[in-house]
């Protein structure tokens, strides 16, 4: 199958709606079909997987013989998706949500939506608001990533059970059900004022699932209120771009696995970075390097509890390994993420292989110690006088020791290249971050002699990076190349050198020009980089958002705002981002929605707003943005 032929049958990646209950997620295509759903966890095998193969299961609820809705939006401040349909005979509105119950009180009250339990229920409501509409339900699970068809059993009163692959789900609706050929179908002719529901439940949600429209409506409205109550805890500026910050905050919360506090990189696996190509990875895991960006973002927006939870997750992983970190972990803290391929799936748009697990989990990537120590430092600065345990202090010491041990060694770099290890500048930069933050924390801990020793070591590392990584006044991808790499845009953000240093300014502008693709930023030029793969890729959205922040840092506020406007306009109706963007078409590529992109958006938008308000009498200050924290000293 050619990519072009396969792509005809697949909705655009950026067109999917994202639902979450902070345990798992669902992606809904514009035609009202759930095309990606794994239960009970984000990383469980899919039961609706037509995102990766049109025969791997789907769950549609929409008007018969209609595929293009009039509009879609999230109910403001929520992850409740509202789809409006206009047919030749009438109008209907469908509302979808993975419902959330009130928080569980186990050993005392919990923070809202941090100790809560999932309802384990996907709720779908429809209301006819004008005329008449023929409504259609098609529920066709394919368990274990599409390998096994469902066996249905009727339960009476619009209820049925589907089993397969060792899993069991319940369907309840007020449509009359027909069970045949591995699917449940239902039809209903609706008139103005009519309403209907369908709910899919799993595990403990099977017993108490809604059995009527009012019960289902109550579930969605309770979930709506919980999302809004959570969002109200945040701090957002009075600015037209506030909506983008709030949506990104909701996406990050939706990508958080409540039982551990882990933040997933994305909700999906194997959505291609190159259309029809092999750059397809499983991102349903938690990366240590995301910790720094997550904590910048969560603290800057006032979500301290989520910051604590994620900090606890990454700290516990480091303690388990005595400071010897992997680059990523399973969302339950799993260490073994062995990669395999699902060769029975055709892949999105024909892009193969489809992968589960991630073979990069045991790569050497020397930036992990800097990411975690940066996180500890940002967390400390944001929370002020909150005590740090002796266990954490000992962990800081071991992390610094491991970073220093890694300093002379090559690695695979931030982009997890599958080619030969190199002395990547961004990896050396993060080793410098590890030692620099270790020095600052040692001073905080009352160990001035250790602080002085580490500060001296940090200066030595900095001198090496400048000597070997700077060529013709510009920082390069690694010590043995003239190639550019967008990851060095982190230099001004982590305060490696002052933003007004000519070497920083020249590097930022060189990357803007040399990695430009129609105004957006590539992470590197694939022909100049041994990443072990073939094919081109789109512009990396995180790199473009980093460029916004870097331009702001070097005083190019107008250019920063212009690029940010371009990026915000590319998000689509639902304000969601994948990993990459095809510059020529604004088509989203890669896994979706992507936490890394939304984290970088928060930082970039915060920079632009701060630029606009810097001269005002009462400017909004994004206090968790790293550069602001560093400048407090």
N, C-alpha and C positions, 0 to 999 in steps of 0.2 A: 504494500500500500504506500503510495507516495504521500508526503506530508500534505500536499495540496488537497488530495482526494480525502484524506482522513479529516482534515480540518473543517471540511464542509459540514460535517455532522457534529461538531463540537462547539458549544457556545464559547465566546471569547472568555479568557481567564478572568479578566477584570470585570466581567458582567455578573459574576456570581454574587449572591447575597450570603452573608456569614451569620450563622446563629451559634450561640454558645450557652452552656450552663456552668462553665468553669470546671467541667469534668470531661466533656466531649463537645464536638461541634458538628454542624451540618452546613453544607454549601447547597444553595438553591439556585437553579438556572432561571433565566428570565421567563421561561415557559411554565414555571411553577413546579418544576421537578427537583426533588432532592436527589442530587447526583453524587454526593460524597457524604457518608455517615459511617462512623465507627463507634461501637459501643462495647463495654461501658466507658472506655477511656479514649482519649484522642488517638492513641497509638495502637488501639485494638484493630483486628482485621475488619475490613469494611463489610457492611451488609448492603449498602447502596454504593456502587463504585463505578457508575457509568461515566464519571469524570475521566476514567482511565481506560474504559472499554465500553462501548455502547450496549453490550450484552451483560454487563456486570451488576445490574440491579438499579432500580430507580423507584421513586415514590412521587407521583404527580397528583396535584389537586388544583384543578383549574377548569375554565370553560371548555367544553368539548369543541374540537376542531379549531381551536385558537392557540396561537403560539407566541404572540407579541402583545404584552400588556401595554396599557396606556402610560402607566407610571409606576415606579417603585421608590420607596423611601423607608427609612427607619422612623418609627415613632420617636420624636425628639427625646434625646437623652437615654436611649435604650438600644438593646439588640433585638427588638421586636420588629419584624419586617412586614411592611404593608404594601400590597400589590393591588393596583386598581386596573380592572379590565373593562373595556368598552367593546361590546359586540354589536352586531346589526340589530339585535332585539332588546338589549338592556345593558345595565351596569352592575358589576359586583366588586366587592373589596375583600381580599383574602389577607388574613393576618397570621403570621407564623412565628413561633418561638420555641426554643428549648426552655421549658419552664423551670423556675427556681423557687424553692420553698423558703419559708422563714428559716433563719439560722438555727442550727442544732445547739442545744444547751447541754453539753457534756462536760461536767465538772465546772460549771459556771458559764455565765453569758459569754458569747463570742462576738468578735467584731463583725459588723454587718458584711455579708457576702465573703467572709474569710473563713468562718467556721460553719457556714451553711452547707446543707446537703442538696444534691440534685434531686429533682422530682423524678428523674429518669423517664421523662415523657416529652415527646415532640408533639406540640399542639398546633392544629391548623383550623382556623375558623373562616367562614365565608358568610357574607351578608349581601343580599340583593338590594341595591339602593334605587333601582329604577328598571321598569320593564320586566322582561323575562329572559332567563339565561339557563341553558342546559349545562349543569355542573357534572364533571367527571372525576372519578377517583381511580387511580391505578397504583397499586402497591405491589411491587415485585422485588422482594429481597433476594439477593444472591450472596450467601454467607461465605466467609473465609476468602475474601478478595475475589468474589465471583465464581469460586470453584463449585459451590453446592447450591442447588435450587431449594426453595422453601417447600416444605410440606405443610399444608394448611389444614386446620381442623376447625369446624364451625362451633361456636359457643352459644349461639342464639342471641337475639335482641341486638343485632348489629355488631357482634363481637366475634373475633376469630383469633386463633393462635397460629403462628408460623414457627417452624422449627427447622434447624439445619446447622451443620458445622458445629454441633455442640451448643448452639445458641437457641434462645427462645424469646420471641417478641409477641406482643398482643396488640391487636388493632381494634379500636372501638369507634363507631360512627353512627349517625342517624340516617345514613344512606343505606339502601338495601344492598347487601353484599352478594357477589357471586365469586365462588372459589373454584379456580380451574387453572391447570397448566402452570402451577407455581406462583400464581398471582391472585390478588384480591381486587375485584373491580366493583364500582358502584356508580350509579347515575341518579341525578335528581333534577327535575325541572323546577327552577326557583322563580318566584314572582316577587315584586317589590315588597320589602319588609320581611321576607323569609330569611332564615339563617340556618346554618348547618355546621357540623364539626367533624373532625376526624383526629384521633390521637393514636400515636404509636408509643408503646411502653416496653421497657425491658427490665430485667432483674427485679429488684424490689418494687419498681413502679408498676408491675403488671397487676398486682392486686388492687391497689387504691386508685387506678387510673380514672379519669373523668368518664362518666357514662351519659352525659347530657350536654347540650350546648351551654346552659348556664354554668355548669361545673367547669367546662373547658374555658369559658370566658373568664371565670374567676381566676383560673390558673394564669392566663395570660396577663390579666390586669394586676395580679399580685407580683408577677415577674417584672412587669413594666415599672411598678412602684419601687421594687427593690433596686433595679438599675438606676432609677432617678435618685433614690436616696443615697446610693453609693456615689454617684457622680457629684452630688451636692457637697460631699466631703472635700472635693478638690478646690484648688484656687486657679481661676481662669481670668485673664484680662478682659476688660470691656473693649473688645476689638472685633472687627469683621471676621478675623481669622480664628476667633474663639471656637467656632464650630468645628474647625479642623483639629484643634487641640483636644476638644471633647471627644470627637469620634475616634481619634487615635488612642485616647485613654481607655475608651470602651473596648477597642480592639485588643489592647494590651491586657486588660482585665479578662476579656473573653479568651485569650490565649494562655491564661494562667490556670494551672492545674491545682485546684483548691487544696486537696489533701496534703500537698508538699510545698506549695508556693512556687513551684517551678514555672518558668515562662517558656513556652514552646517557641521555636524559631518560626514555625508556620503550621497551619492546620492540615497540610497535605503532603503527599509524597509524589515525586516524579513528574510534576508539571515542568515541561521542558524550558530550559534557559535559551536553547536554540530550537526554533520550530522544526520538528521532525528529527532532531538530533539526539545525541547521547548524553548531554549534560542534564541528567535527571537524577535528583537526589531525594532522600527521605529527610524531611525537616521537622518531623514530629518529636523532636528532642530538645534538650535545653543546653545551650552553649555557654561555657564559662565567660567567653569574651562579651557576651550580651550583658553580663552583670553590670559592667561599668555604665553602659548606655542606658540600661533599665533603671539603675539607681539615679543617674542624672535626671531622667525623665520623671520618674515617680516622685522624687523629692521636689523637683521644680514645680510640679502640679499639686503637691500637698498630699499625696497618697502614701503616708508614712507607714501604715500597717502593711501594705503590699510590699513596700521596700524592705521592711523587716523580714517578711516571710521569704522573699527571694534571697535576701542576704543570708538568712538561716539555711536555706537550701544549699547554696553554693559553699557556705562555710562548712556545713556537715559533710559535703562531698570531699572537701579538702582535708578535714579531720580524719575521715575514713582512710585516706591514703597517706597520712602523715605529711601532707603538703605536696605530694607528688601528683599533680593534677592531670586528668584527662582533659581534652578540649571540650567534650560534651558528655552528657549523661542522659539516661532515660528519665522521664518525668516523675517516676517513682523512686529515682535515685539509682537505677540500674547502671552497671558499669559495662556489661557486654552488649554491644550494639552491632553484632556481626551482620554484615551485609549479605543479602541474597537477591535474586531476581525472580520476578513473577512472569515467566515466559508465556503463560497462557493469556496474558492481557496484551491488547494491541498498543496501549499507551495513548496518551492524549494526542490527538491529531496524527497518530502513527509514530510518535516518538518512543523509541525503545532504547535500552531496556527499562522496564518498570522495576524500581528497587524498593526493598524494605530493609530496615537497618541502615547503618551508615559506616562504610569502611574507613572513614577518616577518624573514627573514635580513638584509634590507637596511634595516630600520627604524632610526630613530634612537632609541636607548635609552641614556640618559646614566648608567645605573647600572653599565655594564660596567667602567669604569675603577676604580670603587670595589671591585667584586667581585674583580677581578684583583689590585689592590694589597693588599686585605685578605688575599687568598690568599697573596701573597708574604710578608706580615707574619706571618700565622698560621704559615706554613711555617717562617719564620725563628725564631719564638719556640719552636715545638715541637722543632726540631732543634738549637737552641742555637748552638754555635760552628761549625757547618758553614759553610764558606766560601761567599760569594756572588760569582759571577764579575763581571768588569768589564762584560760584555755585559748581565747582569741589572741592574747598577746603572744603566747607561745607559738601559735599558728603563724602569726605575722613573721616571727623570727625564722621559722622553717621555710616559709614562702620566699623570703629574701635570700636565704641560703640556696634554695633551689634555683632561683633566678640567676644568682651569681655563677652557679655551676653551669647553667645553660648558656651563659653569655658567649663563650667562645665557639659554640656549636652552631652549625647550620640547621635549618628546619624547613618545613613545608609552607610556612607563611600564613598570613591571615586568610588567604583565599583557598587554603587547603589544596595546593597544587599537587598533582599526582606525578609530577616529574621529579628530577633530582633535587635534593635539599640544597638550599642556598642561604647566604647570609643576608636575609631580607632586612631592609632598613626599618620597616614597621615593626618587625619582631625585636630588633635591637632597641628601637624606641621604647617598646613596652617593657623590656628589661630595665631600661633606664627609669621608666615610670615606677617599676617595682622597687628599685633601690631608693629612688628619690622619696617615694611615699613611705618606704620603710624608715628612712631617716626622719621624716616629719613625725611619724607615729612614735618612733623611739623618743623623740623630744617630748611628745605628749605624755609618754609613759614615765617620764622622769629619768631617762637614761641618756644624758647629754654626751657621754663619751662614745656610746654606740651611734648616736645621731651624727656626731662629727665624723666618725669613721665611715659611715654609710654615705654621708654627703660627699665626702672625698671620693669614694668609689663611684658615685653617680656622676661626678665631674669627669672621671676617667672614662666612663662609658660614653658620655656625651662627646668627649674629645675624639674618641675612636669613630663614632658615627659621623662626625663632621669631617674627619680626615678621610675616611674610606667610602662614605655614602654620598658625599657632596662632590659633584663633578660639574665644572663650568657654572658654579654658583647655584646649582639646583640639586636637591636631594633626589636620588634615583631609587629604582625598585630594589636592587640589592647591590652588594659591593662590587660585583664583577660585570656590571652592565650600564649602558647609558639609557636603558628603557625607563619610562615613567610608570608610576603606580599611584593610584588615587588614595591608597591607604596612608601615604605620608601627609595627606591633608589633616591627619590627626595631630600633627606637630604643634600647630598653634593652639589647638583645643586642649591639649594636655600641658601646655606651657613649657615645651622643650626649649624653645627660644621665645623671646618677646614677639608679639604679633607684628611690631614695626621693624623687626630685624630684616634687612634686605634679603637675606637668604630665605627667610620664610615667605616674604612677598614674592620673590622671583619664582620660588617653587610653586606657590599657589597659582600664579599666572601662567607658568609653563604647563602645568597640568590642565588648566582651563583651555589652553590652546592646543596642546599636544594630544589630549585624550578627549577632545571634543567630537561629538557626533550630533550635528544639527542643534547645538546649544546645550546638549546634555553630556554627561560625563561617563566614559567607559572606565572600568576598574583598571584595565591595562590593555595593550594591543596584543591580541592573541598570537599574532605572528612573531612577536618579540619575546614571548614568555613560554617556557617549557612547563605547561600545566598538565601534560600527559593526556590531553584530549584533542579532538578535532572539531572544526566548525567555529563559526563566529558566535557572538552572543550580543545581547542588547546592552544598552546603557544600564549600569547598576544604579538603582534609585537611591540607595544609601550614599553612594559616591556623589551624586548630584546634590543631595541634601547636605552632605559634608562640605561641598563646595560653597553652598549658601552660607554656612556658618563660617567657613574660612575666609570668604570674601568680606563678610561682616567684620571679622577679627582684624583684617589688614586695612580696614577703613573704606572698603569699596561698598558702601551701604546701598547705593543705587543699583549696582550690578547684582548684589545679593538679593534685593527685593524683586528685581526683574526675573531672576532665575526661579525664585521661590514662587512667584505668580505662575510661571510656566508649569512648574511641578504640581501645584495645587489644582490647576485646571485639568491635569491629566488623570485625576483620580476617578472620574466617572460619577454617575448619579449617586452611588452609595458611599463615596469618599473612602474607598478601600484601595490598598496598594499591594501589588505582587513584589517580586524581588527586582525585576528588570522592566525596562520600558523600551520598546522599539521606537527609536526617535522619529522615524519617517511617518509612523502611523499612530503613535501613542498607544500601541497594543501592548498590554501587560504580558510579561513572560515570567516563568518560574513559579515557585510555590506561593500559595495565596491563602489568606492574607499574611503578609510578611511582617513579623514583629520588628526586625532590624530596620525596615523602612519606616515604620511608624515611630520608632524610637528616634531615628534621625530627623524625622519631620518635626517632632516636638522641639528638639534642640534648635533646628534651623528656624522655625517659625518664631521661637522665643528670641533668637538673635535679632531677627528683622523687627519684631515689635519693640524690643529694647532699643534698637537704633532709632526708631521713629519717636520714641518717648524720652530719649536721653535728655533732651533739652526742655522737657515739660516740667512743670513745678511739682507734679506728683507722679513720677514715672512708675510703671509696673516693672518690678525686678524679678526675673525668674531665678529665685535664689538657689535652686538645685542644679542649674546649668553649670557645668564644671568650671568654665572660665570665670563665672561670677564667684563661685566658691573660692577659687584660687586667689582672686583679686581682693578678697576680704582680708588677706593676711597683710 
